[in-house]
Amino acid sequence: MRELRPLTPDRVADLVGTCAPCTFWQTVPRNGHSDPRTPLELLTDWVETVTADWGPPGRIAYVDGEPAGHVLLAPARHVPRLAAFPTSPADPSTLMLVTAMTTAGHADRGLRKALVQVAAKDALHHRSRSLEAVAARPLAVSRHTCVLDVAFLEKVGFHVERDHPAYPRLRIDLRTVVTLRDEAAAALARALAWVPGARPVPETHPNGHSHAHVRD
């Protein structure tokens, strides 16, 4: 069974990736000292804070009950690491795509692209006009794993909003993506269809179309 669930405090341990649980975007060392709490505690508190202010800050994809990937998004005011980048947005309400990660088995199967599309769909649900991200070019030195690639984002419809040799800020105008809701569900179903033995869970929507099941 394939499912897509909102990121809640009790699901923080299911975040995937080489450095999970990672607090790169959620923290900034102050005066050379880091927060004494564990990454799991920090992320749990972050999810609770963002959820109370804005809503669940992401989604986790599961295959047969096991986490296969995740995507994070939140208003810029909840992403303190942005302050360390020269292209950080000036408006704290700017909705930011924080990161999108998959397990090794899904790295080249389109799941990350599908998760970004789902994040854009969630942004539309919040009536956001755009979704932005600070990403890395090949020139970026000591780039962190959780910083997305410029080339990857451009392939899924983002364009450079504020340029920089290493860390430009990209943007996608959600008002122009008229079929995004249907495309997000269809892309997720295609990406997860690579998993042996996994089958989509069809759900008929009021518009008469069937999509892979997305649990809210």
N, C-alpha and C positions, 0 to 999 in steps of 0.2 A: 504494500500500500504506500502511496505517495501523498504526503501532506505538506502544507505550508502554514505555519503557525506564527502568530505574533510573538515578538520577543517580550517576555515577561520576566520578572525577577527570578522566578523558579526555573526558568529555562536558560539562564546565563551560562550555566555549566555546559550547555550544549553548543556553544559557539565553537566554530571549527577554525583550523588554520595552524600554521607552523608555530605560532607564538601564543595561541589561545590558552587561557583567557588573556587578552591583550588590552592594556589601558593607554596605549599611545595617544589616541585622540582625546581621551577623557581626562588626561592629567598633564600638568606642566611642572617640572621640578622647580621649587622655589628656594632661592638662596642656597642651591646645591643640595637641598634635602628633599627626599621624596616622601609621599604619604606612607605612614607606617602600616596602613591596612593592606591586606592581601589583594591581589588583582581581582579575585572573585568577589570580595566584599566591595571593592571600589566600583566594579561594574554593576553589581546588584543595586547599590545606592544610586548610581547614574541612571539606570533603567527606571527606578522608582521615581526619581526627580523629573526626568523627561516625560514619563507617562502622566504624572500629575499635572504638568504644565502644558503638554502638547498632545500626547498620545504615545502608544507603543513605538519605540524608536527603531523598528526593524522587523525582520521576518527570519525564521529558520526553516529550511527545507529538510524534511525527513523522508527516508526511504526505509520501509519495513521497520519503522520505529527508531532508526538510527539517524543522527544528524548528518546531512550531506553538504550543507552550505548555509551561509547566512548573508544578509545584507543589513547595513545600519544606516539610518538617516536621522537627522535632528536639526532643529534651528541652530544657527551659528552660536547663539548665546550659550548653548550646552556643549560646545565643542572647543574647550579651552586651548587645545594644541594649535588651533588655527592662528593664534596670536604669534606663533613662532614662524609663520610663513609670510613672505613679502606680499603675497596676493590675497591675504585674508580679506573677506568682505567687510565693508564698513557697517552695514546694517545687521544688527544682532538677530533680526528675525529671518534673515536669508536661510532658506531650507537647504541643508547640505547633505549630499551623499557622502557618508563617512567612509565606508569601505564595503567591499563585497568579496567574500572568500568561499572556497569550496574545498572539500577533501581531495586528496590526490587522485582518487578514482574518478572524479568528475571534473578535473582541471581542464580537460580539452573537449568537453562534451556539451558546451553551450549553457551550462547551468548558471555560471556567473553572469552571463548576458541576460538570461531570463530573470535572475534575481534583481538586476538593475531595472529591468522593465517593470517588475512588481513594485519596486521602490517608487518609480515614477507614477504608477497607478495609485499607490498610497498617497503620494503628494497631491494628486488630483482630487482624491477623496477629501483632503484637507483644504481644498480650493486654492492650492498654490498655483501660481502662474508659471513657475519655473523651478528647476532643481539644479543646484550647482555643486561643484566638487573641486578641491585643490588636488592636482595630480602631478605626476613626475614624468619628466623627459629623460632620455638616456644620459644627459649631462648631469643629472642630479647625483650629488656625491653622498655616500652613506645613506642612501634612500632606505626608509623603513618599509618592511614587508606590507604594512597596512595602507600604504599610500598607493592609490590606483595609478595605472599607466594612462598617459595622455592618449596614446594610440588606441587603446582599448575603448576608452570613453568616446572618442571620435567615431569609432565603428558603430556604436550604438546610438548615435545621434547628437552627441554633445558637440559644441563648438567653443573655441577659445573666447572667453569674455574679457579677461585681463591677462596679457601675455607676460611671460618671464622665461629666461633661458632654461631654467631647471624646473620651476614649480608654477606653471600657469594656473589660473582658475578657469574652469570650463562651465558651460551652462547649456541646459536644454529647455527650450520654450515648450511647456506642456500644452499650451493652447493650440499648437500646430499639430500635435500628435492625436488626431481625432479617433484613431482606431486602437489606441493604447490599451484600453481595458481588455478587449478581446485578445490582442496580441500577447499581452503579459501571460494570461492563462494558457494560451496555446504554446508559447515558447517554453514555459515551465514544463508542460506535459511532454514536449519533444525532448527537452534536455534530460528529464528523468526517465524517459523511455529507453535510454541506453542501459539501464540497470537490468541485469538478467532476472527474469521471473517477475519483475514489477509491472503492474498494469495500471492505467489511469482509472481514477474513480470518477465516472461521468456525473455531471450535475446539470440539470436543465434549468436555465435561467428564464425569467419572465419574457425575455426577448426571443425565446425559442431556441437559442443556441445551447449546445452542450460544451462544457469545459471541464478540464481537470479540476478536482475538488480543491478548493482553497478554504481552509478553516479560519474564521475570524475570531 
